[in-house]
């Protein structure tokens, strides 16, 4: 960073899985791609089988479909999946449909019906 290459410093922190440092340095250096950092952190959490952290980070990064898939297919947390489904607007048709399918498959038929009702189906 002292030689004018803040992006290299952020890349180094990212490679070292020092997410907070990468985020802090990125912000102070004026590199505003925090979404990409969050996505990389989520991918790493997924690699180490930390489904809960990965899904929460994907949600924070705006990758809702990927988070829903992880929660429903890997994590199996129907309560969390129901929360995510309820937070979706009616216009999020693909997300709501996926929630309905995974909730039904996961043994939460009432929540699946709620997702379908939100869709108007």
Secondary structure as the mmCIF struct_conf table of DSSP 4:
data_model
#
loop_
_struct_conf.conf_type_id
_struct_conf.id
_struct_conf.beg_label_comp_id
_struct_conf.beg_label_asym_id
_struct_conf.beg_label_seq_id
_struct_conf.end_label_comp_id
_struct_conf.end_label_asym_id
_struct_conf.end_label_seq_id
TURN_TY1_P TURN_TY1_P1 UNK A 2 UNK A 3
BEND BEND1 UNK A 4 UNK A 4
HELX_RH_AL_P HELX_RH_AL_P1 UNK A 6 UNK A 15
TURN_TY1_P TURN_TY1_P2 UNK A 16 UNK A 17
HELX_RH_AL_P HELX_RH_AL_P2 UNK A 19 UNK A 28
TURN_TY1_P TURN_TY1_P3 UNK A 29 UNK A 30
HELX_RH_AL_P HELX_RH_AL_P3 UNK A 34 UNK A 47
TURN_TY1_P TURN_TY1_P4 UNK A 48 UNK A 49
HELX_RH_AL_P HELX_RH_AL_P4 UNK A 51 UNK A 61
TURN_TY1_P TURN_TY1_P5 UNK A 62 UNK A 62
HELX_RH_AL_P HELX_RH_AL_P5 UNK A 64 UNK A 69
HELX_RH_PI_P HELX_RH_PI_P1 UNK A 70 UNK A 75
HELX_RH_AL_P HELX_RH_AL_P6 UNK A 78 UNK A 87
BEND BEND2 UNK A 88 UNK A 88
TURN_TY1_P TURN_TY1_P6 UNK A 90 UNK A 91
HELX_RH_AL_P HELX_RH_AL_P7 UNK A 93 UNK A 105
TURN_TY1_P TURN_TY1_P7 UNK A 106 UNK A 107
HELX_RH_AL_P HELX_RH_AL_P8 UNK A 109 UNK A 119
TURN_TY1_P TURN_TY1_P8 UNK A 120 UNK A 120
#
